[in-house]
Amino acid sequence: MIRTALVASLALIAGPRLLAVETFQPTDFGGSPIIIGAGARALGMGGAFVAVADDATANTWNPGGLTQLERPEFAATGGYSRREDHGQDTVTTDSFALDHASVVVPFQLGVPQTVALAWQRQLDFTKAVSFVQRESLPDEELVSRTQLEQEGSFAAWGLSYAIEPSPRLALGATVYLWDDDLTGASAYEQDFRRVVTDTITLPPDPPVTSVDDLQNHQRVEVDRGFSVVLGGLYRATPALTLGVVIKPRYRLETVQSTRSRQRTDDGFGGGGTDITTNTRSRSTLQMPTSVALGAAYRLGDLRTISVDVTWTRWRELLVRNGASEASPLHSQLEPDDQDDGIAVRAGYEHILLFSSFALVPRCGVLYEEIPGVGAVPSLAQATSVHAVTDRYYGVTVGLSAFQSNVLYDLAAQMRYGPDLGWQSGAPDEESDVLGFVVRGGVSYLF
C-alpha cells in the first residue's frame, strides 16, 4: 500500500512539471501573419510593384499609380497556397481563396484623377505545427504530443483616391475598413491539442501511466479597425519611375472566443477530471509601420525592370490586452525585443506583341525578414525564449495574356525559410518552411 501510494503521488506531480518545461502555447494571434499582396501580376514580379502599379491592384501596392489607368477596370484574383513545415514532423497546410476584387474609375477634372473600391485579403494566418517531446528520468518517462492547426485571414474594404497634379507626379491614398461583419473574411480559427503522458515504473508494481489531455479551440475575428496607405510616383525620366509607399502603424480591435477542455486520468482506474470552459475576450492587434521605395526602368516600351526595398518597424507588432502588451509570437517576448526588418524584391517583364493579342512573361526574386522565436538549447531551458529574425528567400514566375478587353494573369511563387525558430516546430529545434503560391486573375477593361 505504501508503494502504491508513492506511485500515485509521483504520477500526479510529474505532469505539471513537464507543462512548466514545455512553453509552447497557442498564441493570441497565431504568430507572425503572412502579408498577402494583391494580384497575380505583382506576384510574378516578385512583389516589386511599388514603381509599376499600373493596374487595378495599385490601391494596395501604390495608390498613386491609379492615375496611370486610362479606362474603367474591374479585376478579381484568387489564389492557392501550400505551406510545408519540415521539422521533427513534416506538416502541410493547403488553402484556396479569393484574394482581391476591385473596381477602378479614372476621370478628368482639370487633371487626371481616379477613384477605386477594393476588397482584399491582407493577412494570412494559415499554418500547422506538430511535434513530440520526451523526457526520461529514473523510473519515469514523460511524453508530450502537441498539434496546432490554424486557418483563416483578415480582409478589408479599401477606398482609394489618386490625382496627378503634374505630368511627372502622381499622389494617392487608400483608406481601409476592417470588420468581419463587412468583409466576411476577417477571422481565423485555431485548434490546439496537447496530450501529456507520464509513466512511472517502480518494480515490482506494474507501470502506472497518467494522462493530461488539453484541447483548445479559438476563433479570433476583427471587430473594427482602420488603416491608411499613402503612395506617390515620380517620373524622373521617360524611362525611370520612382515610387514611395508609406503604411503607418494601425490597430485592429478583435474578439476572441475560446472553448477549452481538459481531461485527466491518474492511471489507477478511479476516474479523473473533465473540465470544459468557454471564454470571450477583447484584444488589440497592432500592425507595424512600413516604408517602401521602388524604382522601375523601362527598356523601350516592351521591357521593364523593377526593384523595391521595404523597411518594417517590427517592434511595433504587438498584442494589447487591457494595460499589458506582448509580442503575438510569444507571451514572454517584449515587442521591443524584435529588430526592424528589410525586404528586397526585384522583377522583370517583357511584352510580346502579336496580331490580335499580347503575351507578357515575367519573373522575380525576393528576400524578406520577419519576426521569429529562436530555438532554445534544450527543453530544460525552454523558458529562455528570445527574439530572432526569420529570413525567407523566393523566386516567382508569371504570364499574362491580353485580348480585346480582357486580361488574364497567372503567377507562381516558391518561398523558402531555412533554420527557422520554433514557431514552426518544437521549442528545441529549428525547422525549414517551404511555401508555394499559385495565383490567377482576370481583368476587364471597359
C-alpha positions as CSV (number, residue, x, y, z in Angstrom):
1,M,0.0,0.0,0.0
2,I,2.8,2.4,0.8
3,R,4.5,1.7,-2.6
4,T,1.1,2.2,-4.4
5,A,0.5,5.5,-2.7
6,L,4.0,6.7,-3.6
7,V,3.4,5.8,-7.3
8,A,0.1,7.7,-7.3
9,S,1.7,10.8,-5.7
10,L,4.5,10.8,-8.3
11,A,2.0,10.5,-11.2
12,L,0.1,13.5,-10.0
13,I,3.2,15.6,-9.5
14,A,5.2,14.8,-12.7
15,G,2.6,16.1,-15.2
16,P,2.6,19.7,-14.1
17,R,6.4,19.7,-14.0
18,L,6.5,18.9,-17.7
19,L,4.0,21.6,-18.5
20,A,6.3,24.1,-16.8
21,V,9.2,23.0,-19.0
22,E,7.2,22.9,-22.2
23,T,6.4,26.6,-23.1
24,F,4.8,26.1,-26.5
25,Q,1.3,27.6,-26.1
26,P,-1.3,28.7,-28.6
27,T,-0.5,32.4,-29.1
28,D,-3.2,35.1,-29.1
29,F,-2.7,35.9,-32.8
30,G,-1.0,32.7,-34.1
31,G,2.4,34.1,-34.6
32,S,3.6,36.5,-37.3
33,P,1.0,36.7,-40.2
34,I,1.9,36.4,-43.8
35,I,1.2,39.6,-45.7
36,I,-0.8,38.9,-48.8
37,G,-0.1,41.1,-51.8
38,A,-2.9,41.7,-54.3
39,G,-2.8,40.4,-57.9
40,A,-1.1,37.8,-59.9
41,R,1.0,40.3,-62.0
42,A,2.7,41.7,-58.9
43,L,3.3,38.2,-57.6
44,G,5.0,37.2,-60.9
45,M,7.4,40.2,-60.5
46,G,8.4,39.1,-57.0
47,G,6.3,41.8,-55.5
48,A,8.5,44.6,-56.9
49,F,5.5,46.7,-57.9
50,V,5.8,50.0,-56.0
51,A,7.1,51.9,-59.0
52,V,5.0,50.0,-61.6
53,A,1.5,49.9,-60.0
54,D,-0.4,50.5,-63.3
55,D,-3.3,48.0,-62.9
56,A,-6.4,47.6,-60.7
57,T,-4.3,46.3,-57.7
58,A,-2.4,49.6,-57.4
59,N,-4.7,50.6,-54.5
60,T,-2.6,48.3,-52.2
61,W,0.8,48.5,-53.9
62,N,0.9,52.2,-54.5
63,P,-2.4,54.1,-54.8
64,G,-0.6,56.9,-56.6
65,G,-0.2,54.6,-59.6
66,L,-4.0,54.5,-60.1
67,T,-3.8,57.6,-62.3
68,Q,-2.0,55.5,-64.9
69,L,-5.2,53.7,-65.7
70,E,-7.0,55.3,-68.7
71,R,-10.2,53.2,-68.7
72,P,-12.5,51.9,-66.1
73,E,-11.4,48.4,-65.0
74,F,-12.7,45.5,-62.9
75,A,-10.3,42.9,-61.6
76,A,-10.5,39.8,-59.4
77,T,-7.8,37.4,-58.2
78,G,-7.9,34.0,-56.5
79,G,-5.0,32.0,-55.1
80,Y,-3.9,28.6,-53.9
81,S,-1.2,28.3,-51.3
82,R,0.6,25.4,-49.8
83,R,2.9,25.5,-46.8
84,E,5.3,22.7,-45.7
85,D,7.0,22.8,-42.3
86,H,9.9,20.4,-42.2
87,G,10.9,19.9,-38.6
88,Q,10.6,16.9,-36.3
89,D,7.3,16.2,-38.1
90,T,6.6,17.4,-41.7
91,V,3.3,19.3,-41.6
92,T,1.5,20.5,-44.7
93,T,-1.4,23.0,-45.0
94,D,-3.3,24.0,-48.1
95,S,-5.8,26.8,-48.7
96,F,-7.7,28.3,-51.7
97,A,-9.5,31.7,-51.5
98,L,-10.4,34.8,-53.3
99,D,-7.6,37.3,-52.7
100,H,-8.7,40.6,-54.3
101,A,-11.5,42.2,-56.2
102,S,-11.6,45.9,-57.3
103,V,-13.3,48.5,-59.5
104,V,-11.3,51.4,-60.7
105,V,-12.8,54.5,-62.4
106,P,-10.4,57.2,-63.9
107,F,-11.8,60.6,-64.8
108,Q,-10.6,64.1,-65.8
109,L,-11.5,67.1,-63.8
110,G,-8.8,69.6,-64.7
111,V,-6.2,67.0,-64.1
112,P,-6.2,63.1,-64.2
113,Q,-7.9,61.6,-61.2
114,T,-9.0,58.1,-60.1
115,V,-11.3,56.5,-57.6
116,A,-11.3,52.8,-56.7
117,L,-13.1,50.4,-54.4
118,A,-11.4,47.1,-53.4
119,W,-11.9,44.1,-51.2
120,Q,-8.7,42.3,-50.3
121,R,-7.4,39.5,-48.0
122,Q,-4.4,41.1,-46.4
123,L,-3.1,39.0,-43.5
124,D,-2.9,35.2,-43.7
125,F,-2.7,33.1,-40.5
126,T,-2.8,29.6,-42.0
127,K,-0.3,27.2,-40.6
128,A,0.1,23.9,-38.8
129,V,2.6,22.5,-36.2
130,S,3.1,19.0,-34.8
131,F,5.9,17.7,-32.6
132,V,6.6,15.2,-29.7
133,Q,8.7,16.0,-26.6
134,R,10.3,13.3,-24.4
135,E,12.0,13.5,-21.0
136,S,13.4,10.3,-19.4
137,L,14.1,10.3,-15.7
138,P,14.9,7.4,-13.3
139,D,11.9,5.2,-13.2
140,E,9.8,7.7,-15.2
141,E,9.2,8.8,-18.7
142,L,7.2,11.9,-19.8
143,V,5.9,12.3,-23.3
144,S,4.1,15.4,-24.7
145,R,2.4,15.4,-28.1
146,T,1.4,18.8,-29.5
147,Q,-0.6,19.7,-32.5
148,L,-1.8,23.0,-33.8
149,E,-3.9,23.7,-36.9
150,Q,-4.8,27.3,-37.8
151,E,-6.7,28.6,-40.8
152,G,-8.1,32.0,-41.8
153,S,-7.2,35.5,-42.8
154,F,-8.0,39.2,-42.2
155,A,-9.6,41.1,-45.1
156,A,-10.5,44.7,-45.5
157,W,-12.5,47.1,-47.8
158,G,-10.4,49.9,-49.3
159,L,-11.5,53.2,-50.8
160,S,-8.8,54.9,-52.9
161,Y,-8.3,58.3,-54.5
162,A,-5.4,59.4,-56.7
163,I,-4.5,62.6,-58.5
164,E,-1.9,63.7,-61.0
165,P,-1.1,67.3,-60.2
166,S,1.6,67.4,-62.9
167,P,2.6,65.1,-65.7
168,R,5.6,63.8,-63.7
169,L,4.0,63.4,-60.3
170,A,1.1,61.3,-59.0
171,L,-0.2,61.0,-55.5
172,G,-2.8,58.7,-53.9
173,A,-4.2,57.3,-50.7
174,T,-6.2,54.2,-49.7
175,V,-8.3,54.1,-46.6
176,Y,-9.1,50.5,-45.3
177,L,-12.0,49.5,-43.2
178,W,-11.5,46.2,-41.2
179,D,-14.6,44.5,-39.8
180,D,-15.6,40.8,-40.1
181,D,-19.3,41.7,-40.4
182,L,-18.5,43.7,-43.5
183,T,-15.7,41.7,-45.2
184,G,-16.9,38.2,-44.3
185,A,-13.3,37.0,-44.2
186,S,-11.7,38.8,-41.2
187,A,-11.3,35.9,-38.8
188,Y,-9.2,32.8,-38.3
189,E,-9.7,29.6,-36.2
190,Q,-7.1,27.7,-34.2
191,D,-7.3,24.1,-32.9
192,F,-4.6,23.3,-30.3
193,R,-4.2,19.9,-28.6
194,R,-1.5,18.7,-26.2
195,V,-1.5,15.2,-24.6
196,V,0.9,14.6,-21.8
197,T,1.5,11.0,-20.6
198,D,3.6,10.2,-17.5
199,T,4.7,6.6,-17.0
200,I,6.2,5.7,-13.6
201,T,7.8,2.2,-13.0
202,L,8.6,1.1,-9.5
203,P,9.1,-2.7,-9.5
204,P,7.6,-5.0,-8.5
205,D,4.5,-3.0,-9.1
206,P,3.2,-2.6,-12.7
207,P,3.8,0.7,-14.5
208,V,1.3,3.5,-13.9
209,T,0.5,6.0,-16.6
210,S,-1.3,9.2,-16.0
211,V,-2.7,11.3,-18.9
212,D,-3.4,15.0,-19.2
213,D,-5.3,16.0,-22.4
214,L,-5.8,19.7,-23.2
215,Q,-7.9,20.7,-26.2
216,N,-8.4,24.4,-27.1
217,H,-10.5,25.9,-29.9
218,Q,-10.2,29.6,-30.5
219,R,-11.8,31.9,-33.0
220,V,-10.3,35.4,-33.5
221,E,-12.3,38.0,-35.5
222,V,-11.8,41.6,-36.3
223,D,-14.5,43.8,-34.7
224,R,-13.2,47.1,-36.2
225,G,-10.2,48.9,-37.4
226,F,-8.9,51.5,-39.9
227,S,-5.6,51.8,-41.8
228,V,-4.2,54.1,-44.4
229,V,-1.8,53.5,-47.4
230,L,-0.1,56.6,-48.8
231,G,1.7,56.5,-52.2
232,G,3.4,58.5,-54.8
233,L,5.0,58.1,-58.2
234,Y,7.6,60.4,-59.7
235,R,8.6,60.1,-63.4
236,A,12.3,61.1,-63.1
237,T,12.9,60.5,-66.9
238,P,10.7,59.0,-69.7
239,A,12.3,55.6,-68.8
240,L,12.7,55.8,-65.0
241,T,9.9,56.0,-62.5
242,L,10.4,56.2,-58.7
243,G,7.8,55.3,-56.2
244,V,7.2,55.5,-52.4
245,V,4.6,53.9,-50.2
246,I,4.1,54.6,-46.5
247,K,1.9,52.4,-44.3
248,P,1.6,53.9,-40.8
249,R,1.0,51.5,-38.0
250,Y,-2.6,50.6,-37.3
251,R,-4.7,48.8,-34.7
252,L,-7.3,46.1,-35.1
253,E,-9.8,45.6,-32.3
254,T,-10.5,41.9,-32.1
255,V,-12.8,39.5,-30.3
256,Q,-11.5,36.0,-29.1
257,S,-14.0,33.2,-28.4
258,T,-12.3,30.2,-26.7
259,R,-13.5,26.8,-25.8
260,S,-11.1,24.7,-23.7
261,R,-11.5,21.1,-22.5
262,Q,-9.0,19.4,-20.1
263,R,-9.3,15.8,-19.2
264,T,-7.1,13.9,-16.8
265,D,-6.7,10.3,-15.8
266,D,-4.5,9.4,-12.8
267,G,-3.9,5.8,-14.2
268,F,-5.5,4.0,-11.3
269,G,-9.0,3.5,-12.7
270,G,-10.6,5.7,-10.2
271,G,-11.6,8.3,-12.7
272,G,-10.2,11.7,-13.4
273,T,-11.4,15.1,-14.3
274,D,-13.1,16.5,-17.4
275,I,-13.5,20.3,-17.3
276,T,-14.8,22.5,-20.2
277,T,-14.6,26.3,-20.1
278,N,-15.9,28.9,-22.5
279,T,-14.4,32.4,-22.5
280,R,-14.8,35.6,-24.6
281,S,-12.4,38.5,-24.5
282,R,-11.2,41.5,-26.4
283,S,-7.7,42.4,-27.6
284,T,-5.9,44.8,-29.9
285,L,-3.5,43.7,-32.5
286,Q,-1.2,46.4,-33.6
287,M,0.4,46.1,-37.1
288,P,3.8,47.9,-37.7
289,T,4.8,50.9,-39.8
290,S,6.4,50.2,-43.1
291,V,8.0,52.3,-45.8
292,A,8.7,51.0,-49.3
293,L,10.9,52.6,-52.0
294,G,10.8,51.4,-55.6
295,A,12.3,52.1,-59.0
296,A,11.1,50.9,-62.4
297,Y,13.2,51.2,-65.6
298,R,11.6,50.7,-69.0
299,L,13.8,49.4,-71.7
300,G,11.9,50.8,-74.6
301,D,8.1,50.2,-74.5
302,L,8.2,46.4,-74.1
303,R,10.5,45.6,-71.2
304,T,10.5,46.7,-67.6
305,I,12.9,46.1,-64.7
306,S,11.8,46.9,-61.2
307,V,13.3,46.9,-57.7
308,D,11.7,47.5,-54.3
309,V,13.2,47.9,-50.8
310,T,10.8,47.8,-47.8
311,W,11.6,48.7,-44.2
312,T,9.3,47.5,-41.4
313,R,9.4,48.5,-37.8
314,W,8.6,45.1,-36.4
315,R,8.9,46.2,-32.8
316,E,5.5,47.8,-33.3
317,L,3.9,44.4,-33.8
318,L,2.2,43.7,-30.5
319,V,-0.9,42.5,-28.8
320,R,-2.6,44.7,-26.1
321,N,-4.8,43.1,-23.5
322,G,-6.0,45.8,-21.2
323,A,-2.9,47.6,-19.9
324,S,-0.5,44.8,-20.8
325,E,1.4,44.5,-24.1
326,A,3.3,41.5,-25.5
327,S,4.5,40.1,-28.8
328,P,2.0,38.0,-30.6
329,L,4.7,35.4,-31.3
330,H,5.2,34.5,-27.6
331,S,3.8,35.9,-24.3
332,Q,7.3,36.1,-22.8
333,L,8.7,38.3,-25.6
334,E,8.7,42.0,-25.3
335,P,7.7,43.8,-28.6
336,D,10.9,45.9,-28.4
337,D,13.0,42.7,-28.5
338,Q,12.3,42.4,-32.2
339,D,14.7,44.0,-34.8
340,D,13.4,46.0,-37.7
341,G,13.2,44.1,-41.0
342,I,14.2,44.7,-44.6
343,A,12.7,43.1,-47.7
344,V,14.2,43.4,-51.2
345,R,12.3,42.4,-54.3
346,A,13.2,42.5,-58.0
347,G,11.2,41.8,-61.1
348,Y,11.2,41.7,-64.9
349,E,8.5,41.6,-67.5
350,H,8.6,41.5,-71.3
351,I,5.7,42.3,-73.6
352,L,5.4,40.1,-76.7
353,L,3.0,41.6,-79.3
354,F,1.1,39.6,-81.8
355,S,-1.5,40.5,-84.4
356,S,-4.6,40.0,-82.2
357,F,-3.2,39.5,-78.7
358,A,-0.3,40.1,-76.4
359,L,1.7,37.8,-74.0
360,V,3.7,39.1,-71.1
361,P,6.1,36.7,-69.4
362,R,7.7,37.9,-66.1
363,C,9.9,36.7,-63.3
364,G,11.2,37.9,-59.9
365,V,13.2,37.2,-56.8
366,L,12.7,38.2,-53.2
367,Y,14.3,38.4,-49.8
368,E,12.3,39.0,-46.6
369,E,13.0,39.4,-42.9
370,I,10.1,38.8,-40.5
371,P,9.9,38.3,-36.7
372,G,10.6,34.9,-35.2
373,V,11.2,33.0,-31.9
374,G,14.6,31.3,-31.6
375,A,15.0,27.7,-30.7
376,V,16.2,27.0,-27.2
377,P,19.3,24.8,-26.4
378,S,17.2,22.2,-24.5
379,L,13.7,21.7,-23.1
380,A,15.1,22.4,-19.6
381,Q,15.8,26.0,-20.9
382,A,12.5,26.4,-22.8
383,T,11.6,29.5,-20.7
384,S,14.6,31.4,-22.0
385,V,12.9,32.4,-25.3
386,H,14.5,35.1,-27.4
387,A,13.5,37.0,-30.5
388,V,15.2,36.3,-33.8
389,T,14.8,37.4,-37.4
390,D,13.5,34.7,-39.8
391,R,14.8,35.1,-43.3
392,Y,12.9,34.0,-46.4
393,Y,14.1,33.7,-50.0
394,G,11.8,33.3,-53.0
395,V,11.5,33.1,-56.8
396,T,8.5,33.8,-58.9
397,V,7.3,33.4,-62.5
398,G,4.2,34.8,-64.2
399,L,2.4,35.1,-67.5
400,S,-0.3,37.5,-68.8
401,A,-2.4,37.2,-71.9
402,F,-4.4,40.2,-73.2
403,Q,-7.0,40.0,-75.9
404,S,-9.7,42.5,-76.8
405,N,-10.9,43.9,-73.4
406,V,-9.9,41.0,-71.2
407,L,-6.6,40.4,-69.4
408,Y,-5.7,37.0,-67.9
409,D,-2.9,36.7,-65.3
410,L,-1.2,33.7,-63.8
411,A,1.7,33.6,-61.4
412,A,3.5,31.2,-59.1
413,Q,5.9,31.7,-56.2
414,M,8.2,29.4,-54.2
415,R,9.3,30.8,-50.8
416,Y,11.8,29.1,-48.6
417,G,12.8,29.9,-45.0
418,P,15.8,27.8,-43.6
419,D,16.5,27.1,-40.0
420,L,13.5,29.0,-38.5
421,G,12.7,29.1,-34.8
422,W,10.1,27.1,-33.0
423,Q,7.0,28.9,-34.2
424,S,7.2,26.2,-36.9
425,G,8.2,23.2,-34.6
426,A,9.3,22.1,-31.2
427,P,11.0,24.7,-28.9
428,D,14.4,22.9,-29.0
429,E,14.6,22.6,-32.8
430,E,14.9,24.6,-35.9
431,S,12.6,24.0,-38.9
432,D,12.7,24.6,-42.7
433,V,9.5,26.2,-44.2
434,L,8.7,25.8,-47.8
435,G,5.7,27.7,-49.3
436,F,4.1,27.7,-52.7
437,V,1.5,30.1,-54.1
438,V,-0.3,30.0,-57.4
439,R,-2.5,32.9,-58.2
440,G,-4.7,33.6,-61.1
441,G,-6.7,36.7,-62.0
442,V,-8.9,38.3,-64.7
443,S,-9.4,42.0,-65.5
444,Y,-12.0,43.6,-67.7
445,L,-11.3,47.0,-69.3
446,F,-14.5,48.9,-70.2
